[in-house]
Amino acid sequence: MSELPLSEQFQNALKEVTNITNSNLRKDSPEFSVKLKQVIHQLDNVKASILRLALFSINETIEEIATKHIKYLSIDYHIALCLELNMDRKSRAKTLMSSQKFYLQFLHSLDNYEILDKSQSQLLEHFKDPYNPTLEELRPNDPTQRREYKIENFKLEKTLNERLKIIDQVDNLDDEVVRQLYIDQLKLFALKSFQSYEGNMLELEVLKNIPEPKIEEEDHQEEVLPFEYTDKLETLEPPLVSKQGRVLRPFTIVSDRNQVRSKVCGTGQVLPSMTVEELVEQELQNGGMVKPQEPQNNDEEDRDTDNYHDQETYKARQWDEFKEANPKGSGNTTNRG
C-alpha cells in the first residue's frame, strides 16, 4: 500500500489513465497489456485506500460529503474505462464483463447520491436485474426515440464539457464552484458510462457468436494470458438495498441465527455424521450396496459323495466274500472221473 496521501495517489493514477488512453502502442500488443495492468493495479490501490478510510456511506447524502472527497466517487468509472481498453482476443470478453460491472456500480453509486438526471435514474429503476440489464431496457426500442435520446445526450455532453474547462483551476475557485464542477464531472462520466455500457453489450453479443478455436492436440504448457484482471479485494460490495428501498442484488435470508453461528464458530470443515458401519447399513437399505452372497450349502453334494464311496466299498466286500466261497477252479467238473 502506498504511503502517499490519497489525493496524490488519485492524481497520479489519473495521469497514468490519460497516458495509457493516449498511448501510441497497439492495444493488442503485450507491451500495452503490461502497462494497462499496472495502471489498473494503481487504481485498485486508490480504491483500497478509499475503502479503508470509509469516505462514503449509503446512508448519507451528497451534501454530507466533503468537497475534496466528491471526486473519489469516480474511481469505479476509471477502472471500468481501463478494463475496456484491453484488446487481447483471449481475455476480451472476460474483461469487458468486468468493465460492465464497474460501470453499473458507478452509476448506482451516483443514483444513491441523487447525482444522476431524472431520466437516467428512471432508466436504472426500470432494470429488472439492477446489475444485469438487457439491451432493450437500456435504450428505447423506437428508432425515432433512440435518435432523440442520442441528440439530448450529445447536447448534455457538450454543455458539461464547456463547464469543465476550468476544472484545472479548482485551487483558485470558491468551494461551492469547485463542488459543482466535481458533480458536473461525475454527470459527464455517468453519460459516458451509459454509452460505453451499450456499446460493450453489442460487442459481447458478437463475441458470444464467434466459434471457439479448435484445441490442438500437441502437448504444451498452459499459456499465460498477457492480460487478465481479477477483482477480489478491490471491488466494492454493492449495497443490498437502495435508499428508495429497492433490492439491488440477490441475497439469502437465514431464519436461524444458530445456523450462522455454527458456520462462524465451527471447525472450518465438514465432519462425518455417522460411522462406517452406519453408512454401510444405510447403503444396504437404499440399494446402494448389495450383500455378498453366501457360498451355497454343499452338504447334499458331500452326502452324495459319501453314499457313492459306501456303495463301492459294499460291492468290493461282496466280491471278496464270493471269491472265498468259490475257490478258483471249484466249478470245473469237466476233467473229474
PyMOL commands that set and color helices and strands:
alter all, ss='L'
color gray80, all
select helices_A, chain A and resi 6-21+30-53+62-64+67-84+92-112+118-126+135-138+143-172+175-208+257-264+276-286+299-325
alter helices_A, ss='H'
color red, helices_A
deselect
rebuild
show_as cartoon
